Amino acid sequence: MTRIVFFRIGFLSILILFIGGAVLGQDASKPSESDASKFIYADFQNGQTGRPVSKHGGMTRLFAYSQNPANPPQFRGLENAAPPAPAFARVTTEDVAAAFDYELRIPNDWAGVNLEVFGEPEKDGKLVPDDVSAYKFITLRVFAKGAQSVQLELISRGQGSNLESGYPLANFRVSPGFNTYKLKLDSFNQPEWAMQLDFKRDVLMKLTSVTIGVHCDKCKLEKGTLVVDNIAFEK
């Protein structure tokens, strides 16, 4: 059986076809909540004011950045959301994910579009961190149309080391389909130009958000879609 997943998100109005056997056969779609070796960061099964949130109710948002401010990337997620948010994409009858369309534009020496997922709701106007220092891996499911690779960044904003940018990140190549990827946390590195942090003390013990997105250097025109689900930390 073929399952059609349709979500209108602006100028691309992508129609995604998932083959039922491929999706349902991988139904890691709903991770077990009783597994003590896993910390589910975001499965996007819940929403607040119509927008996807993390497992513990942290906000999600979309943002773009570019070397050329006159020609920044474009993106679309949930219609009329402020701040911009990803849309819900139905994966199976019981599972939804977070999704957005993007368009990288030229000329740009570098540019990107990110989905940022905050682990916890703010408290008294301040970000609330999660301690994930006991875990060795981060896992997530990704469907990518257009992009050849995806970039993850681990952020600890407002926890004593406030960088404008340059937090530890990792890039991984994506394969066709909706697949699960597992990255070692010790494979994340900061750019050489960034103020260097103690990875465990300053980042993993004080994690406020995770970003997942597309990035280009010496950019070319590119349009695509990113669908993300089941972000978790594992021992």
N, C-alpha and C positions, 0 to 999 in steps of 0.2 A: 504494500500500500504506500502511496506517496502522500506525504503530508505537506500542505502548502502553508507557509508562514508569511504573512503579509503585514508590513507596517509602513505607513506613510510617514516619512520624516523629511518633508521639505522638497528641495529641488530635484532630488534623484528619484524619490518614490520607489525604492528598491523592492523587487519581488524576489524573495529567497525561497528556493525549493530545497527542503531537506528530505532525503529518502528515509522513509519510516524505519526501515531495517537498520540503517546506519545510526540513526539517532537513538531509537529505542533500544537497539542492541548495546549501546554504550551507556545505558541509563545509570550512569554515574551522575545523571542529571540532578538527583536530589541526594546530597551527601548525608551519610549517617550522622545524627547528632549525638550518638552515644559513644563515639570513638574517642577515647581519652588521649590518643596520640595525635589528634587533629583539632585545630582551632579554626572553625568556619568564620571567615572574615566577611564574606558577602555571597549570598546565594540569590539575591534579588527576588525572593518570593513575597516580599512585603513592600508596600509603598506608603508614602505620607504625602498628603496634598497632591496625589496623583503621580508622584515621581518615585523612581526606585530608590531604596535606601539599603544600607548594609545590614548584616545580620542583627546587629544591636541598635539599629535605627539611625546610624550616621548618614549624613547627607551625601548625595552624589552631585557632581557638576561636570560640565564640559567647558574646556577653554582651549584657545589656540595661541600660538606664539610664532614669531617670524623675525628674520633679520631685516626684512623690508617692510616697515609698518604701512607703506602705501599699498601693499598687495598681500595681506595676510591670508592664511587658509580660511576656508569656509566650512561650516559644519551645520548639521541639523540633527536634533534629537526629539525630545518631547515638545510638541507645539506649545508656544506661548508660555514656556517655563522661565521663571526669573528667580535665581540665576539659571542659565541654560542647563538642562539636564538630559541624560540619555532617555530614549524611549524604551518601553517594554517590548520585547520580542518573544512571541510564544514558540517554545521549542517542542514541547509535547503537550498533551491535554492537561498535564499536571505541573509543568515546569515552564517558567519564563526566565528570560535573561535581559541584560541591559545592552542597548544597541545605539549606534549613531552612524550617519553618513558623513563623509568628509571630502574635501577637494583641496589638494595642495596646488599652489599657484606659483608662477614664475614672473619675474626673476626673484630668487631667494637663495642666499648662500646656505641657509638652514631654516627650517620651519617644522611645525608639528601640530597635532591635535591630540589632546589627552582627555580621557575620562578619569576623574579623580574620585576615589571612594574613601570617605572618612569612616573610620572604624566605629566611633562612638558619637552620640549627639553632643553638642557643645553644652557646657555647664557654666552658668554665670558669664556667658559671652566668651568663654575660653575653650580651646580645643582640649579634648580628653584623650590621653594616650593609651595604647595597649602595649603590654610587655610581651613580645614574641621572641625573646632571647633564648627560650628553651627549645626552639624549633630549628630544624636544619634545612627545610625546603619550603618553597611556596609553590602551590599548584593552582591552575586555573584552566577553564575551558574557553577556547577562542575559535570563532569562525571569522575569517578575513577574506574580503573580496577586494582585490586591487593591491593590497599591501603584501610584500614579500616577507617582511619581518615586523615584529611588534616590540615595543620598548616598555619595560617596567621600571618604576622608580619608587623607592621607599623613603617616606618623608616624615620628619619629626619637627614640624613647625611649631613655634611657640613653646619649646621645651628647653630653652637655654642656648640653643645653637640655631639661630634664625638665619638661614641662607635664603637669598633671593632665588637661587638656583644652584645646581651642582650636588644634589643629594645622590646617594648610591643608586646605580641603575644597572640594568642588564638588558641585552637585546637577544631575541631568539627568532629563528626562521619559522615560518608557519607553513603547514601542509594543507592541501585541499580538504575541505570538510570541517566539521565541528569537533575539534580534538582537545584532549587534555594534555597540558604541558607541565612539566615538573622541573623546577630550577633550584639549584643549590643556593642557599642564601650567601654562602661565602664566595659565590661567583659575581656578586654585585660589587661594583667599584665606582668611586667618584671620578669625575673628569679631573685631569691633572691641574687645571686652572682653578679648581674650587678649593676653598678652605677645607682642609682635611679633618674629618671627624673620627672619633673612636666608634667603629661600626656597631659594636655591641652596646656600649654604654650610652652613646648619643643618639643612636637610631633604633636598634631593635628593642631596647628597653623602654623607648619613648615614642613608639610609632603612632603617628596621628592620621596618616593617609597613605594610600597606594595609588599611583597613577598607571594607567594602561593606555597606550596610544601608538600613533604612527609618527615617525620622524624622518626627515630627509636632510641630507647635506648635498649642496650643489643641486638643488631640487629640479625635478622635472614635473610636468603636469601629471597629476594622478587623481583619479576619483575612486572612491571605494566605500566599503562598509566594514564596521567592526562590531561583532557580537561577543559579549563577555559574560561568563557565568562561573559560579562556584569557585571563588577565590578562597584559598585556605592555606594555613600554615601547618606543616606536618613534621613529626619527629623522625 
